[in-house]
Amino acid sequence: MTVDGADYQVGANIWGSTYTMTGGPGGPDAVVATAERVARKHWTVTADGRSYRFRRASMWSSEQLLVEGDQTLGSVRRLSWWRGGAEAELPGLSLPVQLFVVAVVLSMWEKQQNAAAGGGGG
């Protein structure tokens, strides 16, 4: 993806539990952000010298909340189960990191949807 003229790449480990964004003004090998423990109830993104905590809104919701202590600072929520898409409000995160978080969440939702579709065999 290209943001403000800088190229970024997003990759994941084989299990999809860790994602890394590289590139940007620091060059193609510069680590911009890392997401760890993705698809768990609580997961983190490290970027811009900070650690951001995320958690699932509830066991029945796919919405992911950006939290600090007990306070909700932002979220990423699904627009529609049928049409896909997401809406994000992630104050305090740079634009590349916001896009990274949305990409990670979309990937998480896709994996969960594929697992649910595959689990109903017969």
C-alpha positions as CSV (number, residue, x, y, z in Angstrom):
1,M,0.0,0.0,0.0
2,T,1.1,3.6,-0.6
3,V,0.4,6.3,1.9
4,D,1.6,9.9,1.3
5,G,4.0,8.7,-1.4
6,A,5.6,6.1,0.8
7,D,5.3,2.3,0.2
8,Y,4.4,-0.1,2.9
9,Q,4.1,-3.9,3.0
10,V,2.1,-6.0,5.5
11,G,3.0,-9.6,6.2
12,A,2.0,-12.3,8.7
13,N,3.5,-15.4,10.3
14,I,2.1,-18.7,9.2
15,W,-0.4,-18.9,12.0
16,G,-1.7,-15.4,11.4
17,S,-1.1,-14.4,15.0
18,T,1.7,-11.8,14.3
19,Y,1.6,-9.2,11.6
20,T,4.3,-6.7,10.6
21,M,4.2,-3.6,8.6
22,T,7.5,-2.5,7.0
23,G,8.6,0.3,4.7
24,G,7.6,3.9,4.8
25,P,10.1,6.8,5.0
26,G,12.6,4.5,6.8
27,G,13.1,2.3,3.8
28,P,11.7,-1.1,2.7
29,D,13.1,-3.0,5.7
30,A,12.1,-0.5,8.4
31,V,9.6,-2.0,10.8
32,V,6.7,0.5,11.2
33,A,4.3,-1.6,13.3
34,T,3.8,-5.1,14.7
35,A,0.6,-6.7,15.8
36,E,0.8,-9.6,18.2
37,R,-1.6,-12.2,19.6
38,V,-4.0,-11.3,16.8
39,A,-7.4,-13.2,17.0
40,R,-7.1,-13.5,20.7
41,K,-9.5,-11.6,23.0
42,H,-6.7,-9.2,23.8
43,W,-4.0,-8.2,21.3
44,T,-1.5,-5.5,20.9
45,V,0.0,-3.2,18.2
46,T,3.4,-1.7,18.7
47,A,4.2,1.4,16.6
48,D,5.6,4.9,17.0
49,G,7.4,3.9,20.2
50,R,4.1,2.9,21.9
51,S,2.1,-0.2,22.6
52,Y,-1.7,0.0,21.8
53,R,-4.1,-2.5,23.3
54,F,-7.1,-3.9,21.5
55,R,-9.8,-6.2,22.7
56,R,-13.0,-7.8,21.3
57,A,-16.0,-5.7,22.3
58,S,-17.9,-8.9,23.5
59,M,-18.0,-12.6,22.8
60,W,-20.9,-12.0,20.4
61,S,-19.3,-9.0,18.6
62,S,-16.5,-8.8,16.0
63,E,-15.9,-5.2,16.9
64,Q,-12.4,-4.5,18.1
65,L,-11.8,-1.8,20.7
66,L,-8.7,0.3,21.2
67,V,-8.4,0.5,24.9
68,E,-6.2,2.2,27.6
69,G,-6.9,0.8,31.0
70,D,-10.7,0.7,31.4
71,Q,-11.3,3.5,28.8
72,T,-12.3,2.8,25.2
73,L,-10.4,5.2,22.9
74,G,-11.5,3.9,19.5
75,S,-12.7,1.0,17.5
76,V,-12.8,-1.0,14.3
77,R,-16.3,-2.4,13.4
78,R,-17.7,-4.4,10.6
79,L,-20.1,-2.4,8.3
80,S,-22.0,-5.5,7.1
81,W,-21.6,-9.2,7.3
82,W,-22.8,-9.6,3.8
83,R,-21.0,-6.8,2.0
84,G,-17.9,-6.6,4.1
85,G,-16.1,-3.4,4.9
86,A,-15.1,-1.7,8.1
87,E,-15.3,1.6,9.8
88,A,-12.4,2.7,12.1
89,E,-12.0,5.4,14.6
90,L,-8.4,5.2,15.9
91,P,-7.4,8.5,17.4
92,G,-3.8,9.0,18.2
93,L,-2.5,6.5,15.6
94,S,-0.7,7.7,12.5
95,L,-2.5,7.1,9.2
96,P,-0.2,4.3,8.2
97,V,-0.7,2.6,11.5
98,Q,-4.5,3.1,11.3
99,L,-4.5,1.4,7.9
100,F,-2.3,-1.4,9.3
101,V,-4.8,-2.0,12.1
102,V,-7.7,-2.1,9.7
103,A,-5.9,-4.6,7.5
104,V,-5.1,-6.8,10.4
105,V,-8.7,-6.8,11.6
106,L,-10.1,-7.5,8.1
107,S,-7.7,-10.4,7.8
108,M,-8.8,-11.7,11.3
109,W,-12.5,-11.5,10.3
110,E,-11.8,-13.3,7.0
111,K,-10.0,-16.1,8.8
112,Q,-12.8,-16.4,11.4
113,Q,-15.4,-16.4,8.6
114,N,-13.5,-19.1,6.6
115,A,-13.1,-21.2,9.8
116,A,-16.9,-21.0,10.5
117,A,-17.8,-21.9,6.9
118,G,-15.4,-24.9,7.0
119,G,-16.6,-26.1,10.4
120,G,-20.1,-27.0,9.3
121,G,-19.2,-29.9,7.1
122,G,-21.2,-33.1,6.9
